[in-house]
Amino acid sequence: MTTKADQTPRPGRATLKDVAFRAGVSVPTVSRVIAGNYPVAVSTRRRVEKALRELDYVANTHARALRGQAIKAVAFILNDVRGPSFAQVAHGIEEEAARRGRLCLICTTSGDPERELDAVRLMREQGAEAVILIGSVRDDEAYRRQMRSLATSLDQAGSRLVLCGRPSLGPEVPATVVEYENEAGAYAVTGRLLAAGHRRVLFFGGEDEQTTSAQRLAGYRRALADYGVEFDASLVEPVDFVRDVAYLALRERLARRRDFTAVFAVTDQIAAGALRAVTEAGLSVPGDISLVGYDDVPPATDLRPQLTTVHVPYEELGRTAVRLALDRQAEQHVLLGTHVVIRDSVAAPADRA
């Protein structure tokens, strides 16, 4: 037999049983008050609501869903919060979400596609109004099939999948796409090196399985073709999007040989690692090796010399992602522009090159 003492609310998060005890009603009555889908006497409702406030009871997502009140929040999922480009997109999302009275939920994946899929499922269960996926992904058919299914599921639940800085899953998929001129930016910055006279340009960073680096490689190759320069696969050096890893990779390559006069680093972070390796090898930028990056985020202006790079409107990407997801009547596929920012890290090839 349960005594009154046994029903005393326990320390920690309050439960339905705790609320029922405080209000002097049954647990089903508390559930009815929270759900709002069954008539309850006014005096009883007031006692339950008072107990809910006093115990700071937090109703779970399923209870909110029962009364048709999804949480007013947007979610965003990204590889790593420490990346400057990711941080700028996240800032844009938070700004626009706050302006529209929404909270933000965040998940990180460390680049694991399975973890990303799990995070999308979690945010769907939490009732987020939009689930925004930020940045590159290792794209394959199994991943696309699962993500298409999740996009449909979110749409049926009144939510929206948003692909931010990554390509569409197909015209029939109910998802919002906010891209930028990724390939065009790579084409333009490679063209800057070629116009300066370079013909041996090292494409440094990323892997062709990743959507972001694959598009940048495509832009690099297209620029070479337009300038009549034959593509040389030995001048493609894959490396993780990590500054220190890039430094070690280029240091090792320079120790073996220097068969290039310029470096196109796939990100500014990679460019920073490359600059350190070049400097430690006793060479200078741009005197011995020209260097360009991509993103126009710190450390582009912190380096010496300052980095010629491609500007990506990352904050605007984030703001646009929220705006389109919440304003369904707007165009649901947007392409934002990029442009080359010319600074001090490019010069004509040295005589010996």
Number of C-alpha atoms within 10 A of each C-alpha: 4 6 7 8 7 9 13 12 17 10 6 7 11 17 18 19 17 20 27 22 19 19 21 14 16 13 16 12 19 26 18 17 19 20 18 16 12 10 10 14 8 9 9 16 20 14 17 24 18 15 20 23 11 12 17 13 16 13 15 9 14 15 17 17 15 14 14 12 13 18 15 15 20 25 28 28 25 24 21 17 17 8 15 18 24 19 17 19 26 24 18 21 27 23 17 19 23 13 10 14 9 19 15 17 15 15 19 16 17 12 15 12 16 12 16 21 16 12 21 26 16 13 23 24 14 19 24 26 25 29 31 28 24 25 22 20 22 14 15 10 8 8 14 14 11 12 21 18 13 21 23 18 17 25 18 11 14 14 23 27 29 27 22 28 26 22 19 18 17 10 8 9 16 21 28 26 26 26 21 21 17 28 20 21 25 31 23 20 25 27 20 19 25 20 12 13 15 24 20 21 24 21 23 26 24 25 19 16 13 16 20 21 24 17 21 26 25 17 22 25 20 21 23 21 12 12 12 10 15 12 17 12 9 9 15 17 17 16 20 15 19 17 18 16 16 28 22 16 19 22 20 12 13 15 10 9 8 10 14 19 24 29 24 28 29 28 25 29 26 28 29 26 21 28 30 20 23 19 13 12 13 8 14 16 20 20 14 21 25 27 29 34 30 28 25 24 21 15 17 25 16 11 16 13 17 18 29 24 31 27 17 22 19 26 21 17 26 28 19 23 34 29 17 21 24 17 10 11 8 11 11 18 17 17 13 16 14 19 20 22 17 15 14 17 23 25 20 19 21 14 6 6 15
